[in-house]
Amino acid sequence: MRTQSRGVGRAVGALAVVATTLALGAGCSGGPSPEELATVDYAPVADGDWQVSTPSDAGLDPAAVAELYYDAGELETIYSLLVVKDGSLIAEDYFHIGSIEQKALVQSVAKSFTSALVGIAIEQGCLAGVDERMVDFFPEYADRMGDLRKNEITVEEMLQLRAGYPPEESDEALWEAVWSGDYAHLVADVPLNADPGTEFQYSNLTAHWLGIIVARACDTDLETLAREQLLGPMGGEVGPWRKDVDGYNWAAGELHVTARDAAKFGMLYLDEGEYDGTRVISADWVRDSLQTYSEGAYGNIGDFRDVGYGYLWWSARIGDHDVNFAWGHGGQLIVLVHDLDMVVVVTADPFYETFGSESWKHEKANFELVGEFIAGLS
């Protein structure tokens, strides 16, 4: 279901190609019928902000794209689905309450934005580099750290989520602390359960403390830095971005962006830090961020195989394709398919107590939707 007027006649060409292609292959059993797929409208709106194209012009099978969007329309929690290839928006649709204007709550996709802001802070000289020590940015808690290992934790280990702090879901009291909004002191109070640099652990607090480091080093807040130095230069908008009790943006999540601006962020990383000819992040930072430092960080998620972790970015292999992706609770996704010069974006219900034990079923459905599509591409 669309909530944005798309313009008269804008999809006729795309639908005609789909119908012709499907007619040639009619008679196959299973899946939607050619007649059903012929009604799928995924043509992007040409509004001057994006260069738009078609799957055919981008070398993709229009029928495969139509089936992708048909399947998306069957999902209960998806808000948007965008496909960008070779720098052009080739497919776009919105579902349920989604719209072009919607600033979706993309949850832990914010971690990948935080990673970018660390790179910008280093480029600007606010941070000397990834070897800086965490403790140096929390002088008020230096005498409370207790565990001497905390004195050696580096920015790089925090980026890799290998600082030694446990995942919050492993402890009920720690999980409640995540929702308290009072985080800075926990850098001293939360005990390590691993030596820094030795083990990947999905710690939201570690990502947030990293955001505090950037804010303190650059004497600004993450939302302002992202607006002025990250999305702003690409013509995008950021926020709102929730703040904790001390006024620091929650660097591990709670970020709102439109699906199109999420796609711009993906293109920035696909093009090694450049957007439309403008250098936003250093190419070296992008390459370092997208490396895999933790093999097997999450196993497999549908067609996303051998899921690993970089600098607050995930990595995987889908079919014959190496990918990186930003991932937020509820199945928010920005997927970079490097060899195809493609970005796929999904925004969805962020799942605030709405689906209970079935939340993962819906989140995994978004992974399966995107994974099956990419796996079928050559």
N, C-alpha and C positions, 0 to 999 in steps of 0.2 A: 504494500500500500504506500502510495506516495503522498507526502504532505507538502510538496513544492511543485508549483506549476512548471511544466517542462517546455512549453512553447509548442505551437502548432506545427506539425509536420517534421519535428526534429528527429523522430526515430524511424521514419518510413524506410529509409535506405537500409538501416541496420536490420529491421524486421524482415524486409524483403530478402536480404541475403540469408538470414536464418531460415526463413520458410523454404527457399530454394534448396539450401543445403540439406535440410531435413527431409524434403520430399524425395531427394535422391537416395536417402538411406532409409526410407519408410519400410516398415515390415519387421523391424527389430522389436523384440519383446522386452518388457521391463522398462521402468522409468517413465517419465512423462511422454505423452504422445507428441508427434510433430505439431498437431494442432495446438496443444497446450504450450509448447515451447515458442510457437510462432506469435503468441500473445505477450511474451515477456519483453518488457521495455526497460532496457538498461542504458540507453543513450544518455551521455552526460550533458548537463546544461552548459552551453557556451555563453559565458558571461564576461569574458575578457580577462578573468583572473587566471584561467588555465587554457593551455592549448589542448584542444580536444581532437580525438581521432576515432577510428573504428577498429574493432578486432581484426578485420580483414586487412586493413592498411598496416596494422602492426604485426601481421604474419600469424595471427591466431585463428583458430577455427571458430566462427561465430556460433555454431551449434554448441560447442563446449562452453562458451561463455554464457549462452542462453540457459543451458542446463545448470550452470553455477548459480545464476540468479533465480531460476525456478526453485532450486533446492533451498536457497536462502529464504525465499518467501514462505517456506514450510516451517521455518524455525520460530520458536516462541519468543525468544529474547533478543534477537538481533535488531539493531537500530540502523546500521549503515553497512554498505559493502562497496568499496572502490577498488578499481584496478588501474594502475598507471604503468604504461610500457613505453620505453624509448622517450621518456620525458613528456608524454601526452596522456591525458586522462581518457581512457578508452571505454570505461564502463563505470556506472554509478547508479545506485538506487538506495532508497531509504524505506524503512519498515516500521510498523507500529508507531511509536511517538518520535521516531527519528526524522531529521530534516537537514537540509544544507546548512541552515543557521544554527542548528543545535550544537551547543558546546557540551559534548559528552563528558561524563566523568570516567576517565580512562584508567583510573586506579594505578596499578604499579607500572604502567607505561611511563609514568612520571620518573621512575628510576633511570630510564634511558635518557630522558631530558636532563636529569641531574648529572649524569655522566657527561653529557655535552657541555654543561655549565662548568664542570671541573676542568675540561679541556680549554674552555674559553678563559677561565680564571688563570690557568697556567700561561696561556698565550698573552694575556694582558699583564702578566707579571705579579698578579695578586698572590699566586702560589708559585713557589720556586720549582715544584715538580712533584711527581708521585712518590718520591722518597721522603717527603715531609712527614713528621710524626704527628699522629692524632693528638697526643697529650699536650703538645705545644699550643693547641687552639682551645684548650679547656683548662687554663691556668687556675681557675677558681676551684677545680676539683683535683688538681695534681697531687695534693697530699692525702686524698681519699681513695686513690686508685687501688691501693692495697696490693693487688697482684702486679708484680714487677713486669710481667710480660706485656701489660698494657702500655708501658712506656716505650715499647719497641714497635707498636702497631703503626703501619704506614698508610698513607692515602691510597697507595696501590692495592694493599691488602683489603682495604675497605671497598674499593671499586670492584674487586673480585669477589666480595662477600666471603673472604677468607681471613677475617680479622680475629676469629676465635670466639665470637659471640654466638649464642645458640639461636635457633629459629624460635620465634615467639610462640608458635603453636605447640611447642614441646612442653610448655609450662603454663598452667591456667593463670597464675598470678602475673606472669610476664605478658601473656596475651591481654589481660585486663589493663596492664600498664600501657600497651600500645594505644588503647582507646582513651587514656587519661588526658592526653594533650600536654602532659608535663614530662619532657623527655631528656633535657640536657643533663640533669644530674644522674640519669641512669647509666651514662657512660662510665661512671665510677661504681655505681651500685650493682649493676648486673655482672655476675661472675662469668669469666670465660669457661668454656668447656672443651677447648682445644687450643693447641699452640698456634699463635698467629702465623698465617701463611701456609698452613698444612692441610686445611680441610674446608671445602665449600659448605656454607650453611646459610640458608635463606633468611637473613636477619633484616627485618624492616628497620629496626633501630639503627643498625650500622649504616644503612643508606641515608637515614635522616641525619645522623651525626655528620655524615659527609657533607650534606647540604648546609648544616650549621657552619662547618669549616669554610665553605665557599662564601657564605654570607658574611662571616666575620673577616675573612681575608680580604674581601673586596668591598667591605663596608656598604653593603646593599642587601636587598632581599632577593631570593631566587626569582620571584615573579617579575620584578623590575629588570633583573639581568637577562631573563629569557625574553622579555618584551623588547629590550633595547639591543641585545646582541645576538639573539638566536632566531626567534620567529619574526620579529620586527623587520629585519633586513630581507626576509622572504615574503613580506607582505601579509604575514599572519598575525594572529592575536593569541594571547595566552591568558588563562585565568577565567574565572577565579581559581585560586590555588589556596586551599585551607592552610591556616597558620596555627601553630601551637601556642601555648600560654605565654611563651616568651617572644612571640611575634615572628618566629621562623616558619617559612613555608614547609609543609610536611613533604620532605624530599622523596619519601618512599611511595607516595600516592596522592590521591585527592586533587589531582590536576584536571581542569576542564579545558578541552580544545575541540574544535570542529574536526570532522573526519577529513576534510580537505586540508586543514593545517597539519593534521597528523600525517597525511600523505606527503606534504612538503617536507616535513621532518625526515620521513623515510627516504625521499629523493636526495636530501642533503647527504645522508650517509651512503646511499648508493653511488653518488657522484663524488665520494671522497672529500666531503666538506665544502663543495661548491654548490651554489644554487643560482641558476640562470646567469652564470658567468661571474657571480660575486662570491668571493672566499669568505665563508662564515666560520668554519672550524678548520684547523690544520689537517692536511691529509694524513700526516703521521699519527695524529690523535685518533682519527677515524680507524685507521688500520690497526692501531694498538687496541682500540675498544672492541673491535669485532673479532679479534683472535679468541681462541678457546683456551682458557687457562684451567678450567675444571671439566675434564672429560666425564661423561655420564652423570652430569649434575642432576638430571631428572629422568633418565631412561628414555622411554618412547612415549609419545602422545599421538596415537593414530599413525598417520603417515609421517609425522615429525619424528625422525629416528635419531638415536644417539645425541640426545639433547645435552648441550654443554653450556658453559657460561664464560663471558668475557668481562668487560668493564661495564657492569649493569646492563648488558645486552645478552640475550640467549643466542645459541647457535644450534643448528640441526642439519640433517640431510633429509630431503624429501625426494624420493625417486632418485633421479640422476643429478639433483640440484643441491648445492650447498646454499644454505640460507642463514640469515640472522634475523632475529625478531625481538621486538618489544612486546611484553605480555602483561596485561592487567587482569585482575580478578573479574570474572564474568565472561571472559573470552574476548577482551579488548586486544587487538593485534595490529602490529605494523610489521609486515613480513617483507624482507629484502631478498629477492631472488637474483643473485648477482649475474649469473651467466645469461639470463634472459632480460636483463636491464628492466626489472619489474618490481613494483611495490604493490602489495595487497593490504588494504586497511579494513578492519572490522571494528565497529563500536557496538556496544550491547548493554543490556541491563547490568548495572554494577553489582546486583545481588546484595542489597541490604535487607537481610532477613526475609526475602520474598519467596525463596524456593527451598529453604532448609536443606535436608539431606539430598535433595535432587539438584542442588546447585551445580555440582560437577558434571552431571549428565548434560545440562544445557551448555556449560562452558566447553566441554569436550566436543559437543556438536559443532561449535564454531571452528575448532581445530580440524575436525574431520571434513567440514565443508571446504576449507582452504587447502588442507593437505591433499585431498583427493584431486582437486583441480590442478594444483601445481604438479603433483606426481604424474598426471596425464599429459603434461606438456613436454615437448622435445625441442 
